[in-house]
Amino acid sequence: MKERMFGEGIARQELNLLFVIDNSGSMNGKNIGAVNNAIRDIISIMPEIQEDTADAVIKISALKFSDKAEWIYKEPKEVGDFKWNDLSTEGGTNLSDAYDALSVWLSKKSNGGQMPDIGGVAPIVILMTDGLPTSYDWEKHLDTLKKKGWFKVALKYALAIGIDTDEAMDVLSKFTGNPETVLKIYTAEALRKYRPNGSWDLLHLSEVLMFFAMDGCASARQALEEKYQEILAAMFALKRRPNRIFHELSDLEQLGLILAVD
């Protein structure tokens, strides 16, 4: 793949897409089927997104959890190397262990994680679960995860799988921080219809990957559009001052680029 540059002299970044997948016994049947279908739909469109994305190399990771959490691949895979094998179900729902594994992953590489020590792009994290954890202390582990700099700036979504109670929905909302980013499942064709102007870019990619699941949610659309315009303005400023160091979290959240956050 031809190396491309972002802005003026800024090296092409990695954009990490992470699936956090509940494959516990409560997900048996149509629930795990919905998860497998959703991931296949997203993966099916990723090659054309990568082909049109000039700003980043997309890398994909998947964490499954039942009695314990386990990464499907030890390291993030580029789009062409990520192969999906449908998951089966077993065991309990140890959401606490999943949050711990994600917390380690979102650390800097020098601290045993997968995120860059310097530079980087805010990751996209998608939790897929029925919202029924069997680990009683999951909120404590979520609080620890929320302290991670990369988690704070990550674009966080959750796919509600067969959820029909407020209690279960609350589990997902606490992960994303916003009930409007707890989403329904749509198809790859629904995703394609949001393709902007026939091509993709880094900013639209992070928005579009889950934008398709907000169909009909006007407030979510407006919020995403406003955020997109803010990021465009910040990127324009960065191109004029490429050596500026962003220390404040507000700057990092606005730009979506991070320097040495852990």
FENPEGI-V717021 format. One record per residue. N is the residue number from 1. RES is the residue in one small letter. PHI is phi in whole degrees, 0 to 359 (999 if undefined). PSI is psi in whole degrees, -180 to 180 (NA if undefined). Layout:
((N & RES & PHI & PSI) (N & RES & PHI & PSI))
This chain:
((1 & m & 999 & 133) (2 & k & 292 & 132) (3 & e & 287 & 130) (4 & r & 238 & 162) (5 & m & 249 & 150) (6 & f & 255 & 118) (7 & g & 71 & -141) (8 & e & 250 & 96) (9 & g & 82 & 11) (10 & i & 260 & 125) (11 & a & 297 & 150) (12 & r & 301 & 134) (13 & q & 265 & 167) (14 & e & 264 & 134) (15 & l & 247 & 115) (16 & n & 266 & 129) (17 & l & 248 & 120) (18 & l & 243 & 127) (19 & f & 261 & 131) (20 & v & 243 & 110) (21 & i & 241 & 123) (22 & d & 280 & 114) (23 & n & 239 & 36) (24 & s & 283 & 174) (25 & g & 300 & -31) (26 & s & 291 & -13) (27 & m & 267 & 9) (28 & n & 298 & 153) (29 & g & 80 & -130) (30 & k & 293 & -25) (31 & n & 293 & -50) (32 & i & 291 & -29) (33 & g & 297 & -40) (34 & a & 295 & -39) (35 & v & 296 & -50) (36 & n & 300 & -41) (37 & n & 295 & -42) (38 & a & 297 & -44) (39 & i & 293 & -43) (40 & r & 300 & -40) (41 & d & 297 & -45) (42 & i & 294 & -45) (43 & i & 297 & -34) (44 & s & 296 & -29) (45 & i & 264 & -9) (46 & m & 297 & -39) (47 & p & 301 & -41) (48 & e & 287 & -30) (49 & i & 295 & -46) (50 & q & 297 & -40) (51 & e & 300 & -37) (52 & d & 265 & -1) (53 & t & 266 & 107) (54 & a & 277 & -15) (55 & d & 265 & -17) (56 & a & 205 & 153) (57 & v & 269 & 118) (58 & i & 278 & 131) (59 & k & 235 & 143) (60 & i & 240 & 138) (61 & s & 227 & 153) (62 & a & 221 & 128) (63 & l & 244 & 120) (64 & k & 258 & 151) (65 & f & 214 & 136) (66 & s & 222 & -105) (67 & d & 293 & -29) (68 & k & 214 & 166) (69 & a & 265 & 143) (70 & e & 211 & 130) (71 & w & 284 & 134) (72 & i & 289 & -37) (73 & y & 240 & 144) (74 & k & 292 & -29) (75 & e & 226 & 157) (76 & p & 302 & 144) (77 & k & 247 & 142) (78 & e & 292 & 162) (79 & v & 307 & -45) (80 & g & 290 & -18) (81 & d & 260 & -9) (82 & f & 274 & 117) (83 & k & 245 & 132) (84 & w & 258 & 124) (85 & n & 250 & 125) (86 & d & 307 & 139) (87 & l & 272 & 148) (88 & s & 255 & 177) (89 & t & 243 & 152) (90 & e & 190 & 154) (91 & g & 72 & -167) (92 & g & 274 & -173) (93 & t & 242 & 83) (94 & n & 274 & 77) (95 & l & 294 & -29) (96 & s & 300 & -46) (97 & d & 294 & -36) (98 & a & 297 & -43) (99 & y & 294 & -36) (100 & d & 295 & -44) (101 & a & 296 & -40) (102 & l & 293 & -36) (103 & s & 298 & -43) (104 & v & 296 & -45) (105 & w & 302 & -39) (106 & l & 277 & 10) (107 & s & 275 & 165) (108 & k & 294 & 154) (109 & k & 300 & -34) (110 & s & 291 & -16) (111 & n & 252 & 18) (112 & g & 92 & 5) (113 & g & 261 & -162) (114 & q & 244 & -5) (115 & m & 272 & 150) (116 & p & 293 & 150) (117 & d & 291 & -36) (118 & i & 225 & 136) (119 & g & 78 & -174) (120 & g & 124 & 166) (121 & v & 240 & 142) (122 & a & 304 & 129) (123 & p & 284 & 165) (124 & i & 250 & 124) (125 & v & 240 & 127) (126 & i & 239 & 113) (127 & l & 268 & 131) (128 & m & 237 & 112) (129 & t & 200 & 165) (130 & d & 269 & 4) (131 & g & 71 & 30) (132 & l & 235 & 67) (133 & p & 292 & 143) (134 & t & 260 & -6) (135 & s & 273 & 112) (136 & y & 294 & -23) (137 & d & 259 & 25) (138 & w & 299 & -32) (139 & e & 293 & -36) (140 & k & 298 & -43) (141 & h & 289 & -33) (142 & l & 295 & -40) (143 & d & 300 & -39) (144 & t & 295 & -43) (145 & l & 299 & -39) (146 & k & 294 & -15) (147 & k & 279 & -14) (148 & k & 288 & 131) (149 & g & 302 & -42) (150 & w & 291 & -32) (151 & f & 290 & -37) (152 & k & 301 & -39) (153 & v & 263 & -5) (154 & a & 294 & 151) (155 & l & 274 & 113) (156 & k & 248 & 129) (157 & y & 227 & 160) (158 & a & 222 & 138) (159 & l & 260 & 119) (160 & a & 280 & 115) (161 & i & 255 & 105) (162 & g & 61 & 31) (163 & i & 271 & 131) (164 & d & 224 & 17) (165 & t & 230 & 150) (166 & d & 295 & -36) (167 & e & 298 & -45) (168 & a & 293 & -41) (169 & m & 297 & -33) (170 & d & 296 & -34) (171 & v & 300 & -44) (172 & l & 288 & -40) (173 & s & 296 & -36) (174 & k & 292 & -30) (175 & f & 290 & -49) (176 & t & 280 & -25) (177 & g & 84 & 1) (178 & n & 203 & 119) (179 & p & 299 & -21) (180 & e & 284 & -10) (181 & t & 257 & 16) (182 & v & 263 & 114) (183 & l & 242 & 161) (184 & k & 273 & 170) (185 & i & 260 & 128) (186 & y & 239 & -179) (187 & t & 260 & 172) (188 & a & 298 & -35) (189 & e & 295 & -37) (190 & a & 295 & -35) (191 & l & 294 & -43) (192 & r & 298 & -30) (193 & k & 291 & -14) (194 & y & 264 & 9) (195 & r & 298 & 118) (196 & p & 278 & 120) (197 & n & 54 & 30) (198 & g & 78 & 5) (199 & s & 210 & 170) (200 & w & 241 & 156) (201 & d & 220 & 174) (202 & l & 303 & -45) (203 & l & 293 & -45) (204 & h & 294 & -33) (205 & l & 299 & -49) (206 & s & 297 & -30) (207 & e & 281 & -46) (208 & v & 287 & -32) (209 & l & 310 & -37) (210 & m & 243 & -5) (211 & f & 300 & -35) (212 & f & 298 & -26) (213 & a & 276 & -3) (214 & m & 259 & 18) (215 & d & 309 & 123) (216 & g & 92 & -5) (217 & c & 261 & 90) (218 & a & 297 & -41) (219 & s & 295 & -38) (220 & a & 293 & -40) (221 & r & 300 & -47) (222 & q & 297 & -42) (223 & a & 297 & -42) (224 & l & 295 & -41) (225 & e & 295 & -41) (226 & e & 296 & -42) (227 & k & 296 & -40) (228 & y & 299 & -44) (229 & q & 294 & -37) (230 & e & 297 & -43) (231 & i & 293 & -40) (232 & l & 302 & -44) (233 & a & 297 & -41) (234 & a & 293 & -38) (235 & m & 295 & -39) (236 & f & 298 & -41) (237 & a & 295 & -39) (238 & l & 295 & -38) (239 & k & 297 & -30) (240 & r & 278 & -24) (241 & r & 227 & 69) (242 & p & 295 & -18) (243 & n & 264 & 5) (244 & r & 295 & 135) (245 & i & 260 & 127) (246 & f & 264 & 111) (247 & h & 259 & -35) (248 & e & 278 & 140) (249 & l & 300 & -34) (250 & s & 299 & -39) (251 & d & 296 & -43) (252 & l & 296 & -43) (253 & e & 294 & -36) (254 & q & 290 & -43) (255 & l & 276 & -32) (256 & g & 80 & 5) (257 & l & 246 & 144) (258 & i & 227 & 139) (259 & l & 245 & 116) (260 & a & 52 & 45) (261 & v & 269 & 137) (262 & d & 226 & NA))
